[in-house]
């Protein structure tokens, strides 16, 4: 799998990238939304985007919206947070996040992210558009 990891904390980016690389995945780390947008605009086709929900210069939801609008096929979108409340999590899922993990992340959550991405890729290859449901709440917020 090709994975994009986004967080404003370099140590978290490094730790997560190392975890996925040790499992044989290709991983790109981005320390914030701006770096993430550059990575997404490049030639790489990501299977999973794992992004922090809250960062100083943007949010994981900003990344999610760009992915949903621009990328075809859309990667599996997974958010992580140490600060969001239940309403934030509910909103992120309505916009297209497959799940939202609470920080600090544990190995089980990272393995679950890989499993969700595998399911997403299978759905996508079976002809289901992007492997995700694009909700009306997303389109209402994107307008």
C-alpha positions as a printed Julia matrix, in Angstrom:
143×3 Matrix{Float64}:
   0.0    0.0    0.0
   0.97   3.6   -0.53
   0.21   5.64   2.61
   0.26   9.37   3.38
   0.67  10.22   7.09
  -0.13  13.8    8.14
   0.45  15.36  11.56
   1.92  18.65  12.78
   4.08  16.75  15.3
   7.24  15.45  13.54
   7.76  12.67  16.1
   4.3   11.26  15.4
   4.87  11.4   11.63
   8.21   9.62  12.05
   6.81   6.95  14.36
   3.79   6.19  12.17
   5.84   6.17   8.96
   8.3    3.76  10.56
   5.51   1.44  11.7
   3.99   1.19   8.22
   7.39   0.91   6.48
   8.37  -2.0    8.73
   5.27  -3.76   7.44
   6.37  -3.33   3.85
   4.31  -0.29   2.84
   5.45   2.76   0.92
   4.92   5.78   3.17
   5.1    9.55   2.72
   5.12  11.77   5.78
   3.77  15.31   5.82
   4.25  17.67   8.75
   1.07  19.66   8.31
  -1.64  20.4    5.8
   0.52  22.4    3.38
   3.01  19.54   2.98
   0.09  17.15   2.6
  -1.39  19.19  -0.23
   1.97  19.11  -2.05
   2.13  15.33  -1.64
  -1.46  14.93  -2.86
  -0.78  17.14  -5.88
   2.17  14.96  -6.93
   2.23  11.82  -9.01
   1.79   9.4   -6.1
  -1.51   7.56  -5.85
  -2.23   7.01  -2.18
  -4.28   4.06  -0.95
  -4.66   5.51   2.54
  -4.47   8.99   4.03
  -4.06   9.06   7.81
  -4.37  12.63   9.09
  -4.55  14.45  12.38
  -7.89  16.21  12.78
  -6.51  19.41  14.3
  -3.33  21.14  13.22
  -2.27  24.78  13.48
  -2.48  25.64   9.77
  -5.46  23.51   8.74
  -7.16  20.3    9.65
  -7.54  16.7    8.69
 -11.04  17.62   7.55
  -9.47  20.09   5.06
  -7.36  17.23   3.7
 -10.4   14.96   3.62
 -12.38  17.51   1.58
  -9.58  17.91  -0.96
  -9.23  14.15  -1.33
 -12.97  13.71  -1.84
 -13.14  16.51  -4.42
  -9.95  15.99  -6.37
  -8.61  12.45  -6.12
  -9.97   9.73  -8.32
  -9.86   7.13  -7.03
 -10.22   8.5   -3.54
  -7.97   6.84  -0.94
  -9.18   5.41   2.35
  -9.51   8.44   4.63
  -8.73   7.91   8.3
  -8.42  10.65  10.9
  -6.78  10.68  14.32
  -7.29  13.09  17.17
  -6.32  13.89  20.7
  -8.74  16.79  21.07
 -11.94  16.3   19.1
 -15.26  15.75  20.8
 -17.95  13.28  19.74
 -19.65  15.83  17.47
 -16.37  16.48  15.62
 -15.93  12.75  15.12
 -19.51  12.33  13.9
 -19.1   15.22  11.45
 -15.8   13.83  10.1
 -17.43  10.47   9.45
 -20.36  12.12   7.7
 -17.85  13.85   5.41
 -16.27  10.55   4.4
 -13.74   9.55   7.06
 -13.81   5.77   7.41
 -13.01   6.09  11.1
 -11.47   8.44  13.64
  -8.92   7.07  16.09
  -8.21   8.67  19.45
  -4.59   9.49  20.28
  -2.33   8.17  21.48
  -2.59   5.53  18.79
  -1.86   1.92  19.62
  -0.7   -0.88  17.33
  -4.21  -2.37  17.16
  -5.57   0.88  15.67
  -2.81   1.01  13.06
  -3.52  -2.58  12.08
  -7.22  -1.73  11.88
  -6.37   1.19   9.58
  -4.57  -1.24   7.27
  -7.53  -3.64   7.33
  -9.99  -0.83   6.56
  -7.81   0.24   3.67
  -7.7   -3.29   2.3
 -11.52  -3.42   2.45
 -11.69  -0.01   0.78
  -9.42  -1.19  -2.05
 -11.51  -4.34  -2.57
 -14.72  -2.29  -2.77
 -13.08   0.12  -5.17
 -11.83  -2.68  -7.42
 -15.3   -4.25  -7.43
 -16.7   -1.13  -9.05
 -18.13   0.74  -6.08
 -17.32   4.38  -6.71
 -14.14   5.26  -4.79
 -14.95   2.61  -2.17
 -16.47   5.32   0.03
 -19.86   6.87   0.42
 -19.96  10.55  -0.47
 -22.57  11.97   1.79
 -24.86  14.9    1.16
 -23.45  16.48   4.34
 -20.04  16.59   2.63
 -21.41  18.27  -0.46
 -23.39  20.76   1.59
 -20.25  21.73   3.52
 -18.1   21.87   0.39
 -20.38  24.36  -1.37
